[in-house]
Amino acid sequence: MYACIFAPGNLEVLIECAEGFSPLIEAQPPDMVVFDARGLDRLYGPPASLAAEIERRVGVPARIAVASNPDAAVHAARGFAGVTVIPAGEEARVLAPLPLNLLGGSPEVAELLHLWGIRNFGEFAKLPPLGVAARLGQEGLELQRLARGEASRRLKTIEEPLEFEASLELEHPVELLEPLSFILGRLLNEICERLTFRALAANALHLRLKLEGAPDHTTTLRLPVPMLDARAFLKMLQLELSGNPPAAAVLLVSLRADPAKPRRTQHGLFLPSSPEPEKLEVTVARVRHLVGDGNVGTPRLRDTHRPDSFEMRGFAPSAYTGTATVMDTPRAPLLSLRRFRPPRYAQVLVVNQEPVRVSSPTVNGRIVMAKGPWRTSGEWWREDAWRREEWDVALESGELYRLSMETDSGRWFVEGSFD
């Protein structure tokens, strides 16, 4: 069942009225809306009662039609004054008196029908479909289905932009984090409710604080997985603001969420359980607040040949693929380098351009074997350009280390030890 409201020049009023009955609304500018009324009989009774309720709510003179399909309702609302209710199966009979120009179609088809003496829906509906198809083609068949009230289609519903934003202008400037947290909690609850209504989650939060006599304070929280937990969001924002507080009193709070599809996780039967990403992200935010933003996350290698060059990025847990792990054939043991961060400064005795002894607070001894040097350099266009030599050495004690020397300064470092 579909309902149509026709009122010239009142499209916004019609849309507002239709929103009170159904979220599935099709607007036909400038004067008509159609909405899905299936299931409304449980609230308003038979179609005649629904039409009466629509007429009561619309607030402007309008034509109203209720039918089993959208096009029949549209044609009835355009062609008949007042309220029209078309019972199921009676579409052709009720629409028969309507003039043929309401069908639309191309001028060529309209001209042919006029030459044939066809003036209304009923006369067109009585023509044999095979003859219509032979002379008017597919367009003629579609128009004849409309004339019979048999056409069926989906509504081209109004798609509202998915914007999940909430803001609040404060009556008095707020300087402390505690009263600001109450405001953030209120805005987060509002946004999460709207996300839940749309069956969505958030993968990022953008906070903007308008300050008194200072530039706006902005903060962005990038989430590892789509989340929908107002308490977790509030805790992460509190930790972020306590570590990076606004420079002045807050006059306006604006919060926006980037929508995403909710997370769907299939856990493996034989995999150990892990903490939920929501709880893990709050814990990571607390650690980040203590040690700094750039010291927590997943290490990623940078696109450079600089040794031991990496950056920290946010955690992004990967989904379980369900594939089994195949054990490789045994391999010969390999040495692994345990890097010292930062590298340890050392004094190295060089004889015949080869290190023979190393001395540092933690590594001391005579070098009995040295392999190298391996010379590397890069990023000459930057202020922190690098040139260095690396040596792998074995001490008299049997320990293995990697030494490096900065070519420009001549300083030596112990880079790490081999296991």
VOKE-160743 format. One record per residue: x, y, z of N, C-alpha, C in turn; residue in three letters. Coordinates in steps of 0.05 Angstrom, whole numbers, padded with zeros to 5 digits, always signed. Layout:
BEGIN
XYZXYZXYZALA/...
//
This chain:
BEGIN
+00017-00024+00000+00000+00000+00000+00018+00025+00000MET/+00011+00044-00017+00026+00069-00020+00007+00092-00019TYR/+00016+00114-00008+00000+00139-00006+00014+00161-00021ALA/-00002+00178-00035+00008+00200-00050-00006+00225-00041CYS/+00010+00247-00038-00002+00273-00031+00006+00293-00052ILE/-00013+00308-00063-00009+00327-00084-00019+00354-00075PHE/-00001+00374-00074-00009+00401-00067+00010+00421-00081ALA/+00002+00435-00101+00020+00453-00116+00034+00473-00098PRO/+00061+00474-00102+00077+00494-00088+00082+00489-00059GLY/+00078+00465-00049+00081+00459-00020+00097+00434-00015ASN/+00119+00431-00031+00134+00406-00029+00146+00402-00001LEU/+00157+00422+00011+00170+00419+00037+00149+00411+00058GLU/+00125+00422+00057+00103+00415+00075+00095+00386+00071VAL/+00094+00377+00046+00086+00350+00041+00107+00330+00051LEU/+00133+00337+00047+00154+00319+00057+00153+00317+00087ILE/+00149+00339+00101+00147+00339+00130+00124+00322+00139GLU/+00101+00324+00125+00078+00308+00132+00084+00278+00128CYS/+00096+00271+00105+00101+00243+00099+00121+00231+00119ALA/+00140+00247+00129+00160+00237+00148+00147+00228+00174GLU/+00123+00238+00180+00108+00230+00203+00095+00202+00200GLY/+00096+00192+00176+00083+00165+00171+00104+00144+00163PHE/+00125+00151+00148+00143+00131+00138+00170+00143+00132SER/+00192+00128+00135+00218+00138+00127+00224+00134+00097PRO/+00207+00118+00083+00211+00113+00054+00194+00132+00039LEU/+00206+00154+00030+00191+00176+00017+00204+00182-00010ILE/+00188+00185-00030+00197+00194-00057+00184+00221-00063GLU/+00202+00241-00069+00192+00267-00075+00192+00271-00105ALA/+00170+00282-00115+00167+00289-00144+00162+00319-00146GLN/+00184+00334-00147+00181+00363-00148+00164+00372-00172PRO/+00149+00394-00169+00150+00412-00146+00126+00409-00127PRO/+00110+00388-00130+00084+00389-00116+00074+00362-00106ASP/+00091+00341-00105+00080+00314-00098+00100+00298-00083MET/+00090+00281-00064+00106+00261-00051+00091+00235-00051VAL/+00106+00213-00051+00094+00186-00048+00110+00172-00026VAL/+00096+00158-00009+00110+00143+00012+00098+00115+00016PHE/+00115+00098+00027+00108+00070+00031+00091+00069+00056ASP/+00066+00060+00053+00047+00059+00075+00041+00030+00084ALA/+00057+00011+00075+00052-00017+00083+00057-00020+00113ARG/+00038-00033+00126+00040-00038+00155+00026-00017+00172GLY/+00019+00006+00159+00006+00027+00175-00023+00021+00182LEU/-00034+00000+00170-00062-00007+00178-00064-00016+00207ASP/-00041-00025+00218-00042-00033+00247-00044-00009+00265ARG/-00036+00014+00255-00037+00039+00271-00062+00055+00265LEU/-00069+00057+00239-00091+00075+00231-00115+00061+00220TYR/-00115+00034+00219-00138+00020+00209-00138+00018+00178GLY/-00161+00016+00166-00163+00012+00137-00152+00036+00121PRO/-00148+00033+00095-00137+00055+00079-00152+00080+00081PRO/-00179+00079+00082-00195+00103+00084-00188+00119+00110ALA/-00184+00105+00132-00176+00118+00157-00148+00131+00155SER/-00130+00117+00141-00103+00128+00137-00105+00154+00120LEU/-00120+00153+00099-00123+00177+00082-00135+00200+00098ALA/-00154+00195+00115-00166+00216+00131-00146+00228+00150ALA/-00129+00211+00162-00108+00220+00180-00087+00237+00165GLU/-00080+00229+00140-00062+00245+00124-00074+00273+00118ILE/-00099+00273+00111-00113+00298+00105-00113+00316+00130GLU/-00116+00305+00153-00117+00321+00178-00090+00333+00184ARG/-00068+00318+00178-00041+00327+00186-00028+00346+00166ARG/-00036+00344+00140-00020+00358+00120-00022+00388+00123VAL/-00045+00399+00132-00046+00427+00138-00050+00446+00115GLY/-00051+00436+00090-00056+00453+00067-00076+00438+00049VAL/-00091+00452+00032-00109+00438+00013-00093+00419-00005PRO/-00100+00394-00005-00084+00374-00020-00103+00352-00030ALA/-00093+00339-00051-00105+00315-00062-00090+00291-00051ARG/-00105+00271-00042-00093+00248-00029-00104+00223-00042ILE/-00085+00204-00047-00094+00179-00059-00078+00156-00045ALA/-00092+00134-00041-00080+00110-00029-00086+00087-00048VAL/-00064+00072-00056-00067+00050-00075-00047+00029-00069ALA/-00049+00007-00084-00031-00016-00079-00004-00013-00092SER/+00000+00007-00110+00027+00012-00121+00031+00042-00125ASN/+00055+00051-00126+00061+00080-00126+00048+00095-00150PRO/+00051+00083-00174+00041+00098-00198+00011+00101-00198ASP/-00003+00081-00189-00033+00084-00188-00040+00106-00168ALA/-00026+00108-00145-00032+00129-00126-00025+00156-00138ALA/-00003+00158-00153+00005+00184-00165-00016+00193-00185VAL/-00025+00175-00203-00044+00183-00223-00071+00191-00211HIS/-00079+00176-00190-00104+00183-00177-00103+00210-00163ALA/-00080+00216-00150-00077+00242-00137-00077+00265-00157ALA/-00065+00261-00180-00064+00282-00200-00091+00285-00214ARG/-00106+00263-00217-00130+00264-00233-00156+00269-00218GLY/-00157+00261-00192-00182+00263-00177-00179+00283-00154PHE/-00199+00299-00150-00199+00318-00128-00206+00304-00101ALA/-00197+00316-00079-00203+00305-00053-00187+00280-00046GLY/-00200+00261-00033-00187+00236-00024-00197+00213-00041VAL/-00178+00197-00051-00184+00174-00068-00171+00149-00056THR/-00187+00128-00051-00177+00103-00041-00183+00082-00062VAL/-00163+00069-00073-00166+00049-00094-00163+00021-00081ILE/-00184+00005-00080-00181-00022-00069-00163-00039-00087PRO/-00149-00058-00075-00131-00076-00091-00147-00091-00112ALA/-00138-00091-00136-00151-00104-00158-00170-00087-00173GLY/-00176-00062-00163-00195-00044-00176-00181-00021-00189GLU/-00155-00023-00193-00140+00000-00204-00149+00008-00232GLU/-00153-00011-00250-00161-00005-00277-00188+00009-00278ALA/-00207-00001-00262-00233+00011-00262-00233+00040-00252ARG/-00219+00044-00230-00219+00071-00218-00204+00091-00235VAL/-00182+00082-00248-00166+00101-00264-00177+00105-00292LEU/-00196+00089-00300-00206+00090-00328-00214+00118-00337ALA/-00228+00135-00322-00236+00161-00332-00214+00182-00336PRO/-00190+00176-00326-00169+00197-00326-00160+00203-00354LEU/-00154+00228-00361-00144+00235-00387-00117+00223-00393PRO/-00112+00218-00418-00088+00203-00426-00062+00220-00422LEU/-00065+00246-00421-00040+00262-00418-00027+00258-00391ASN/-00041+00247-00372-00028+00242-00346-00007+00219-00347LEU/-00008+00203-00368+00011+00181-00370+00039+00190-00377LEU/+00041+00213-00390+00067+00222-00399+00075+00207-00424GLY/+00100+00199-00427+00110+00186-00451+00120+00205-00471GLY/+00130+00194-00493+00142+00210-00514+00120+00224-00531SER/+00126+00246-00544+00106+00259-00562+00097+00241-00585PRO/+00115+00224-00595+00107+00206-00617+00085+00187-00609GLU/+00088+00175-00585+00068+00156-00576+00042+00171-00570VAL/+00044+00195-00558+00019+00210-00552+00005+00218-00578ALA/+00020+00225-00599+00007+00232-00624-00007+00208-00637GLU/+00006+00184-00636-00007+00160-00647-00033+00153-00633LEU/-00032+00154-00606-00056+00148-00591-00078+00168-00597LEU/-00071+00193-00601-00091+00213-00608-00104+00208-00635HIS/-00087+00199-00654-00097+00193-00681-00115+00168-00680LEU/-00110+00150-00661-00126+00126-00658-00153+00132-00644TRP/-00156+00156-00634-00180+00163-00619-00180+00154-00590GLY/-00156+00149-00579-00154+00140-00551-00152+00166-00534ILE/-00171+00169-00515-00172+00194-00500-00168+00190-00470ARG/-00172+00166-00459-00169+00162-00430-00156+00136-00423ASN/-00150+00132-00398-00137+00108-00389-00153+00082-00396PHE/-00179+00083-00393-00195+00059-00398-00194+00050-00426GLY/-00196+00069-00445-00194+00062-00474-00167+00050-00481GLU/-00146+00061-00470-00119+00051-00475-00115+00023-00462PHE/-00127+00019-00438-00124-00007-00425-00137-00030-00439ALA/-00158-00023-00455-00173-00045-00469-00159-00054-00495LYS/-00139-00039-00504-00125-00048-00529-00110-00074-00524LEU/-00108-00091-00544-00094-00116-00541-00064-00111-00537PRO/-00052-00123-00518-00023-00118-00512-00005-00125-00536PRO/-00011-00146-00551+00006-00154-00573+00006-00132-00594LEU/-00018-00120-00600-00019-00099-00619-00005-00074-00610GLY/-00007-00068-00584+00007-00045-00573+00037-00049-00575VAL/+00047-00073-00569+00076-00078-00571+00085-00076-00600ALA/+00069-00086-00619+00077-00085-00647+00079-00057-00658ALA/+00062-00039-00649+00060-00012-00660+00074+00009-00643ARG/+00075+00005-00617+00086+00025-00599+00111+00016-00584LEU/+00118-00010-00587+00142-00020-00575+00140-00023-00544GLY/+00164-00024-00532+00165-00028-00503+00154-00005-00488GLN/+00157+00020-00499+00146+00043-00485+00116+00041-00484GLU/+00103+00032-00505+00074+00030-00505+00064+00009-00485GLY/+00079-00013-00482+00071-00033-00462+00073-00022-00434LEU/+00094-00007-00428+00098+00005-00402+00075+00025-00396GLU/+00068+00041-00415+00047+00061-00411+00020+00047-00407LEU/+00016+00024-00421-00010+00010-00418-00012-00003-00390GLN/+00011-00012-00380+00011-00023-00352+00004-00001-00332ARG/+00014+00023-00337+00007+00046-00320-00023+00052-00322LEU/-00034+00051-00346-00062+00057-00350-00080+00036-00336ALA/-00070+00012-00335-00085-00009-00321-00080-00010-00291ARG/-00061+00006-00281-00054+00006-00253-00039-00019-00244GLY/-00025-00031-00264-00011-00056-00258+00019-00053-00254GLU/+00029-00029-00260+00058-00024-00257+00067-00027-00229ALA/+00091-00038-00225+00102-00042-00198+00132-00034-00199SER/+00140-00017-00180+00167-00008-00179+00174-00001-00150ARG/+00200+00004-00146+00209+00013-00119+00210+00043-00119ARG/+00205+00054-00095+00207+00083-00092+00235+00093-00094LEU/+00239+00116-00106+00265+00129-00107+00266+00147-00082LYS/+00273+00135-00060+00271+00149-00034+00290+00172-00031THR/+00283+00190-00015+00300+00213-00009+00323+00203+00009ILE/+00347+00207+00000+00371+00199+00015+00383+00223+00029GLU/+00380+00223+00055+00392+00245+00071+00422+00240+00074GLU/+00438+00261+00073+00467+00258+00077+00473+00246+00104PRO/+00491+00227+00105+00498+00214+00130+00518+00231+00145LEU/+00508+00251+00159+00524+00269+00176+00517+00264+00205GLU/+00536+00257+00220+00532+00252+00248+00549+00272+00264PHE/+00536+00294+00269+00550+00317+00282+00531+00329+00303GLU/+00543+00337+00325+00528+00350+00347+00546+00372+00359ALA/+00533+00394+00366+00548+00416+00377+00531+00430+00399SER/+00544+00444+00416+00531+00458+00438+00546+00483+00444LEU/+00532+00505+00443+00544+00531+00450+00539+00536+00480GLU/+00559+00542+00494+00558+00544+00523+00550+00572+00532LEU/+00533+00574+00553+00525+00600+00563+00548+00614+00577GLU/+00565+00599+00590+00588+00610+00604+00613+00594+00596HIS/+00636+00608+00593+00661+00594+00586+00668+00572+00606PRO/+00678+00550+00596+00685+00527+00613+00716+00524+00611VAL/+00728+00523+00635+00757+00520+00636+00767+00493+00645GLU/+00751+00479+00661+00759+00453+00673+00750+00430+00656LEU/+00765+00408+00658+00759+00384+00643+00734+00370+00652LEU/+00729+00371+00679+00706+00356+00690+00679+00366+00679GLU/+00673+00392+00680+00648+00401+00668+00647+00397+00637PRO/+00671+00399+00625+00672+00394+00596+00665+00365+00589LEU/+00672+00347+00607+00667+00318+00603+00637+00313+00603SER/+00621+00327+00620+00592+00323+00619+00581+00331+00592PHE/+00591+00353+00581+00581+00362+00555+00589+00342+00533ILE/+00614+00332+00534+00622+00312+00514+00606+00287+00517LEU/+00600+00278+00541+00583+00254+00544+00556+00257+00532GLY/+00544+00281+00536+00517+00286+00524+00518+00285+00494ARG/+00538+00298+00482+00541+00298+00452+00547+00270+00442LEU/+00564+00255+00456+00570+00228+00447+00546+00210+00448LEU/+00530+00212+00469+00505+00196+00470+00486+00202+00447ASN/+00484+00228+00440+00467+00236+00418+00477+00224+00392GLU/+00503+00226+00387+00514+00216+00362+00512+00185+00360ILE/+00517+00172+00382+00516+00143+00383+00487+00133+00378CYS/+00467+00147+00389+00439+00140+00384+00432+00142+00354GLU/+00442+00163+00342+00437+00166+00313+00451+00145+00296ARG/+00475+00138+00305+00489+00117+00291+00475+00090+00294LEU/+00465+00085+00318+00451+00060+00323+00426+00058+00307THR/+00412+00081+00304+00387+00081+00288+00393+00074+00259PHE/+00417+00081+00249+00424+00075+00221+00440+00049+00219ARG/+00443+00034+00241+00458+00009+00242+00486+00014+00232ALA/+00499+00035+00242+00526+00042+00235+00543+00045+00260LEU/+00569+00047+00256+00588+00052+00278+00606+00075+00269ALA/+00625+00082+00286+00644+00104+00280+00672+00093+00278ALA/+00687+00103+00258+00716+00096+00257+00734+00120+00261ASN/+00722+00143+00267+00738+00167+00274+00720+00187+00287ALA/+00731+00202+00306+00717+00224+00320+00733+00250+00317LEU/+00719+00271+00310+00732+00297+00306+00720+00317+00326HIS/+00736+00327+00343+00728+00346+00364+00738+00374+00357LEU/+00721+00394+00358+00729+00421+00354+00719+00438+00378ARG/+00737+00452+00391+00730+00469+00413+00735+00498+00405LEU/+00714+00515+00406+00718+00543+00401+00726+00556+00427LYS/+00749+00570+00427+00761+00580+00452+00757+00611+00454LEU/+00759+00620+00478+00756+00649+00484+00783+00663+00480GLU/+00784+00679+00459+00809+00694+00453+00832+00677+00444GLY/+00827+00654+00432+00848+00637+00422+00838+00621+00398ALA/+00856+00610+00382+00848+00594+00359+00833+00569+00368PRO/+00817+00558+00350+00802+00534+00357+00821+00510+00363ASP/+00812+00494+00382+00827+00470+00390+00814+00446+00377HIS/+00829+00432+00360+00818+00409+00346+00833+00383+00354THR/+00818+00362+00355+00828+00335+00362+00814+00314+00345THR/+00829+00295+00335+00818+00273+00319+00827+00247+00331THR/+00808+00229+00336+00813+00202+00346+00808+00183+00323LEU/+00829+00170+00314+00827+00149+00294+00825+00122+00308ARG/+00803+00108+00302+00798+00083+00316+00808+00059+00299LEU/+00818+00038+00312+00829+00015+00297+00807-00001+00283PRO/+00783-00002+00295+00761-00016+00283+00736+00001+00288VAL/+00715-00001+00272+00690+00014+00277+00679+00007+00305PRO/+00673+00027+00321+00664+00024+00348+00638+00040+00352MET/+00624+00032+00373+00599+00045+00381+00595+00043+00411LEU/+00613+00056+00425+00613+00055+00454+00618+00083+00465ASP/+00597+00096+00474+00599+00124+00482+00618+00127+00506ALA/+00618+00107+00525+00635+00109+00548+00665+00107+00540ARG/+00671+00089+00521+00698+00087+00512+00707+00112+00498ALA/+00689+00123+00481+00696+00148+00467+00702+00170+00487PHE/+00685+00172+00508+00688+00194+00528+00715+00190+00542LEU/+00722+00166+00550+00747+00162+00564+00771+00169+00546LYS/+00770+00162+00521+00792+00168+00503+00794+00199+00499MET/+00772+00212+00497+00773+00242+00494+00783+00255+00519LEU/+00776+00244+00542+00786+00255+00568+00816+00252+00569GLN/+00826+00229+00562+00855+00225+00563+00870+00243+00543LEU/+00858+00247+00519+00870+00264+00499+00870+00293+00509GLU/+00849+00302+00520+00848+00330+00529+00864+00335+00554LEU/+00867+00315+00571+00884+00319+00595+00913+00320+00586SER/+00921+00306+00565+00949+00307+00556+00954+00331+00538GLY/+00933+00341+00524+00936+00364+00507+00912+00383+00512ASN/+00912+00397+00534+00889+00413+00541+00886+00438+00524PRO/+00862+00448+00521+00858+00473+00506+00872+00497+00519PRO/+00879+00516+00502+00895+00539+00512+00879+00560+00526ALA/+00852+00559+00524+00835+00579+00537+00808+00567+00544ALA/+00791+00583+00555+00764+00573+00563+00749+00566+00538ALA/+00731+00546+00540+00716+00535+00517+00689+00550+00516VAL/+00682+00559+00491+00657+00572+00486+00637+00555+00472LEU/+00647+00537+00454+00629+00520+00438+00643+00493+00434LEU/+00627+00471+00436+00637+00444+00432+00623+00432+00408VAL/+00639+00423+00389+00628+00410+00365+00641+00383+00361SER/+00625+00362+00357+00635+00335+00355+00623+00322+00330LEU/+00640+00309+00314+00631+00296+00289+00643+00268+00288ARG/+00627+00249+00278+00636+00221+00275+00635+00213+00246ALA/+00656+00199+00238+00656+00187+00211+00643+00160+00211ASP/+00620+00156+00197+00606+00131+00198+00620+00109+00183PRO/+00616+00084+00193+00626+00060+00180+00608+00037+00187ALA/+00610+00016+00171+00595-00008+00177+00605-00021+00203LYS/+00587-00032+00219+00596-00044+00244+00615-00068+00239PRO/+00631-00074+00259+00650-00095+00257+00636-00122+00261ARG/+00643-00141+00244+00633-00168+00246+00657-00187+00249ARG/+00658-00201+00271+00682-00217+00277+00674-00246+00281THR/+00688-00264+00267+00685-00292+00270+00709-00303+00284GLN/+00707-00311+00309+00729-00321+00324+00735-00350+00317HIS/+00761-00356+00317+00769-00383+00312+00765-00401+00336GLY/+00757-00426+00331+00751-00444+00353+00776-00451+00369LEU/+00799-00452+00356+00824-00460+00370+00843-00437+00374PHE/+00833-00412+00372+00850-00389+00377+00845-00379+00406LEU/+00866-00369+00419+00862-00358+00446+00846-00333+00445PRO/+00830-00329+00465+00813-00305+00466+00830-00280+00470SER/+00821-00258+00459+00836-00233+00461+00817-00211+00471SER/+00827-00189+00482+00809-00168+00492+00794-00155+00469PRO/+00770-00145+00475+00754-00131+00456+00769-00106+00447GLU/+00767-00099+00421+00781-00075+00411+00773-00049+00426PRO/+00747-00047+00435+00739-00024+00450+00755-00020+00476GLU/+00757-00043+00491+00772-00041+00516+00802-00037+00511LYS/+00812-00051+00490+00841-00048+00484+00847-00019+00476LEU/+00830-00006+00461+00835+00021+00452+00836+00040+00476GLU/+00819+00036+00496+00820+00053+00520+00846+00049+00535VAL/+00855+00024+00537+00880+00018+00550+00903+00031+00535THR/+00903+00030+00509+00924+00042+00492+00924+00072+00496VAL/+00900+00084+00498+00898+00113+00502+00911+00121+00529ALA/+00907+00104+00549+00919+00110+00575+00949+00109+00574ARG/+00959+00088+00560+00988+00085+00557+01000+00108+00541VAL/+00985+00116+00519+00994+00138+00503+00995+00164+00519ARG/+00976+00167+00537+00976+00191+00554+01001+00192+00572HIS/+01011+00169+00580+01035+00168+00598+01061+00170+00583LEU/+01064+00157+00560+01090+00156+00547+01092+00173+00522VAL/+01070+00185+00513+01071+00202+00489+01058+00188+00465GLY/+01048+00205+00447+01032+00194+00425+01050+00178+00406ASP/+01074+00186+00401+01092+00173+00382+01105+00148+00392GLY/+01099+00140+00416+01113+00117+00428+01095+00093+00433ASN/+01071+00093+00422+01052+00071+00425+01040+00065+00398VAL/+01039+00039+00392+01026+00031+00367+01040+00007+00354GLY/+01037+00005+00328+01050-00016+00313+01073-00005+00297THR/+01097-00015+00300+01120-00004+00284+01117-00011+00254PRO/+01121+00010+00238+01121+00006+00209+01147+00018+00197ARG/+01159+00003+00179+01184+00012+00167+01178+00036+00149LEU/+01195+00056+00150+01192+00079+00132+01204+00072+00104ARG/+01195+00087+00084+01205+00083+00057+01232+00096+00053ASP/+01252+00084+00066+01279+00095+00065+01299+00073+00071THR/+01324+00077+00063+01345+00058+00069+01360+00065+00095HIS/+01351+00085+00109+01365+00092+00134+01362+00068+00153ARG/+01383+00059+00165+01382+00035+00183+01363+00041+00207PRO/+01347+00020+00213+01330+00021+00237+01311+00045+00237ASP/+01302+00052+00213+01284+00075+00211+01255+00064+00210SER/+01239+00072+00230+01211+00063+00231+01194+00085+00244PHE/+01168+00081+00243+01149+00099+00255+01127+00083+00269GLU/+01114+00095+00288+01093+00082+00303+01066+00091+00292MET/+01049+00071+00286+01022+00076+00277+01002+00063+00295ARG/+00977+00071+00293+00957+00060+00310+00953+00030+00306GLY/+00944+00016+00327+00938-00012+00324+00915-00017+00305PHE/+00918-00038+00289+00896-00046+00270+00896-00076+00270ALA/+00880-00088+00288+00879-00118+00289+00868-00129+00263PRO/+00880-00151+00254+00872-00164+00230+00851-00186+00236SER/+00834-00190+00217+00813-00210+00221+00824-00238+00217ALA/+00812-00258+00231+00820-00285+00228+00810-00297+00202TYR/+00828-00307+00186+00821-00317+00159+00811-00345+00159THR/+00816-00360+00180+00807-00388+00182+00824-00408+00168GLY/+00847-00399+00157+00865-00418+00143+00884-00431+00163THR/+00892-00455+00158+00910-00469+00175+00939-00462+00169ALA/+00956-00464+00189+00984-00458+00185+00999-00483+00178THR/+01015-00481+00156+01030-00504+00147+01059-00501+00158VAL/+01069-00521+00172+01095-00519+00183+01116-00523+00161MET/+01135-00504+00160+01157-00506+00141+01176-00528+00149ASP/+01192-00537+00130+01213-00556+00135+01234-00543+00153THR/+01248-00558+00170+01268-00547+00188+01290-00533+00172PRO/+01299-00510+00182+01321-00496+00169+01344-00494+00188ARG/+01367-00487+00176+01391-00483+00192+01387-00459+00210ALA/+01397-00459+00234+01394-00435+00252+01407-00411+00241PRO/+01394-00388+00244+01405-00362+00234+01409-00344+00257LEU/+01428-00326+00253+01434-00305+00274+01413-00283+00271LEU/+01405-00273+00294+01386-00250+00294+01400-00227+00310SER/+01395-00203+00301+01407-00179+00313+01388-00166+00332LEU/+01396-00164+00357+01381-00149+00377+01392-00121+00379ARG/+01377-00102+00368+01386-00074+00367+01384-00061+00394ARG/+01403-00044+00400+01402-00027+00424+01390+00000+00416PHE/+01369+00007+00431+01356+00033+00425+01357+00050+00450ARG/+01372+00072+00450+01388+00082+00427+01414+00067+00426PRO/+01429+00068+00403+01455+00055+00402+01474+00066+00424PRO/+01491+00048+00433+01509+00055+00456+01535+00066+00445ARG/+01542+00090+00456+01567+00103+00447+01590+00086+00456TYR/+01611+00084+00439+01634+00067+00445+01660+00081+00434ALA/+01682+00072+00446+01708+00080+00436+01721+00055+00423GLN/+01730+00058+00398+01740+00036+00383+01769+00042+00374VAL/+01788+00023+00379+01815+00026+00370+01817+00013+00343LEU/+01827+00029+00324+01829+00020+00296+01859+00017+00288VAL/+01866-00005+00277+01893-00011+00268+01891-00021+00239VAL/+01906-00007+00221+01905-00014+00192+01876-00013+00182ASN/+01861+00008+00190+01834+00013+00181+01815-00010+00188GLN/+01821-00024+00211+01804-00046+00220+01802-00045+00250GLU/+01777-00046+00262+01774-00045+00291+01787-00069+00304PRO/+01802-00063+00326+01815-00085+00341+01807-00086+00370VAL/+01795-00065+00380+01786-00065+00408+01763-00046+00411ARG/+01743-00053+00427+01720-00037+00433+01717-00033+00463VAL/+01710-00008+00470+01706-00002+00498+01681+00016+00501SER/+01662+00006+00518+01638+00022+00524+01629+00014+00552SER/+01609+00028+00563+01599+00021+00590+01589-00008+00592PRO/+01580-00020+00571+01569-00047+00572+01584-00068+00555THR/+01599-00059+00536+01613-00077+00518+01643-00070+00519VAL/+01660-00090+00526+01689-00085+00528+01703-00111+00519ASN/+01725-00108+00504+01740-00131+00497+01756-00128+00472GLY/+01774-00147+00468+01790-00147+00443+01775-00161+00421ARG/+01777-00149+00397+01763-00160+00374+01781-00180+00360ILE/+01772-00205+00358+01788-00226+00346+01781-00230+00316VAL/+01757-00220+00308+01749-00223+00280+01730-00200+00273MET/+01734-00188+00250+01717-00165+00241+01711-00168+00212ALA/+01686-00165+00205+01678-00166+00177+01666-00139+00169LYS/+01675-00127+00148+01666-00102+00139+01688-00087+00125GLY/+01685-00061+00120+01661-00045+00127+01640-00046+00105PRO/+01614-00043+00114+01592-00039+00095+01584-00010+00097TRP/+01588+00005+00075+01584+00034+00075+01556+00039+00063ARG/+01541+00056+00077+01515+00065+00067+01512+00095+00071THR/+01495+00107+00055+01490+00136+00057+01463+00142+00044SER/+01452+00165+00050+01426+00172+00037+01415+00198+00047GLY/+01394+00207+00033+01379+00231+00040+01398+00255+00043GLU/+01415+00258+00022+01434+00280+00022+01421+00308+00021TRP/+01396+00309+00012+01382+00334+00009+01370+00344+00036TRP/+01371+00328+00057+01360+00336+00082+01381+00344+00102ARG/+01373+00358+00123+01392+00367+00143+01403+00343+00159GLU/+01387+00322+00162+01397+00298+00177+01406+00276+00157ASP/+01420+00284+00136+01431+00264+00118+01451+00246+00133ALA/+01455+00222+00124+01470+00202+00139+01490+00188+00120TRP/+01514+00184+00132+01535+00167+00119+01548+00151+00141ARG/+01551+00125+00138+01561+00108+00159+01575+00084+00149ARG/+01591+00071+00167+01603+00045+00162+01594+00026+00183GLU/+01590+00001+00175+01581-00020+00194+01601-00043+00194GLU/+01607-00053+00218+01625-00076+00222+01610-00097+00239TRP/+01613-00122+00232+01605-00144+00249+01630-00156+00261ASP/+01631-00157+00289+01656-00164+00302+01650-00186+00322VAL/+01672-00202+00327+01671-00223+00348+01692-00216+00368ALA/+01684-00216+00394+01702-00209+00415+01716-00235+00425LEU/+01737-00230+00441+01753-00252+00452+01736-00270+00469GLU/+01715-00259+00481+01697-00274+00498+01677-00292+00483SER/+01676-00289+00456+01657-00304+00440+01632-00289+00433GLY/+01628-00265+00444+01604-00250+00438+01606-00236+00411GLU/+01583-00234+00397+01582-00222+00371+01566-00196+00372LEU/+01577-00174+00360+01564-00148+00360+01566-00135+00333TYR/+01549-00115+00329+01551-00098+00305+01559-00071+00314ARG/+01580-00060+00302+01590-00033+00307+01583-00016+00283LEU/+01580+00010+00288+01576+00029+00266+01591+00054+00272SER/+01599+00068+00250+01614+00093+00253+01602+00114+00235MET/+01596+00137+00246+01587+00159+00230+01611+00171+00215GLU/+01609+00171+00189+01632+00179+00173+01639+00208+00177THR/+01619+00225+00180+01624+00254+00182+01637+00261+00209ASP/+01627+00249+00231+01637+00257+00257+01658+00238+00268SER/+01660+00214+00257+01680+00194+00266+01672+00180+00292GLY/+01647+00184+00302+01638+00171+00326+01630+00142+00321ARG/+01636+00125+00341+01630+00097+00340+01607+00090+00359TRP/+01591+00070+00351+01568+00061+00367+01567+00031+00365PHE/+01556+00019+00387+01549-00009+00387+01519-00010+00380VAL/+01513-00021+00356+01486-00022+00346+01469-00044+00359GLU/+01481-00067+00365+01466-00088+00377+01483-00113+00379GLY/+01471-00134+00389+01485-00160+00393+01471-00181+00377SER/+01486-00202+00369+01475-00224+00354+01470-00248+00373PHE/+01447-00260+00368+01440-00284+00384+01444-00309+00366ASP/
//
